[in-house]
Amino acid sequence: MLEYTFGIIASLFSMISFLPQVIHIYRKRSSQNISLGTYSLLTTASTIWFFYGHLIDNIPVMLTNFVIGCLCVSVIIAKLMFK
């Protein structure tokens, strides 16, 4: 049970960690110092983790990486919109 609790807490922090960047970009309407390559790799990694979660039938892994992937994609979209 303790490992599960730590996993949930780690997942929440992982998902939340992307929010300040997303909020900052959309508020400032600027993505000048954001690396497109970094967020492309993060999106790829979270997609692979999502499918891995599907293969091992682990919903928390799938959910965490789905949310992270969506946040990364929103940064990529903002990067392309707010040059």
N, C-alpha and C positions, 0 to 999 in steps of 0.2 A: 504493500500500500504506500509506503514511504517513497519508493522509486516512482510510482505513478504520480504522486503529488509533485515531486521534483520535476518530472517530465511535463506536467501541465504548466507549472510555473515557468519553466524554461521556454515552453512554446508560447506562452502569453508574452513574455519579454521579447522573444524573437519577433513576434508579429508587431508588437507595439513599437519596437525599435525603428521601424521604417516610417511611422506616422509623422514624427517631427520634420523629416525631410520632405515628405509629400505636402504637408501643410505649409511649410516655408516656401516651397516652389510656387504653389497656387496662390498664396497671399501676395508674394512679391512679383509674381508674373515674370520670373526670371529663372533660368536654369543654366546660367552662364558657366558656373564652376562645377557642374555635374558631369560625371564621366558616363557617356553612353555605353562604353565598353563594359564598365563595372556592372551597371544595371542589366545589361544584356546577359552577362555571365550569371548574375544572381537569378535572373528569370529562368535561364536554362537549368541552373542547379535546382531551383525550387520545383520546376516541372519534372525533372528526373526523380527528385525526392517524392513528389506526389505519386508518380507511377510506381515507385518502390513501395510506398505505403499501400497502394492498391494491390500490388502483388502479394504482400504479406498480410493483407486484410487488416490494416491498422488505420482506423479512422482518425485518431489524433494526428498522426503523421500526415495523412492526406489533407486534413483541414488546415493545419498549420501552414503547410507549403502552398495550399491553394490561396490562402489569404496573403502570404508573403509574395507569391507570384503576381497576384492582382495589384498589390501595392507597388511592386517593381515595374509592372507594365504601366501603371499610372505615372510613375516618374519618367519612363521612356516617352510616353505620350506628351507629357509636359515639356520634356527636353526638346521634342520636335516642334511643339507649338510655341514655346516661349524662348526662342533663341536669344 
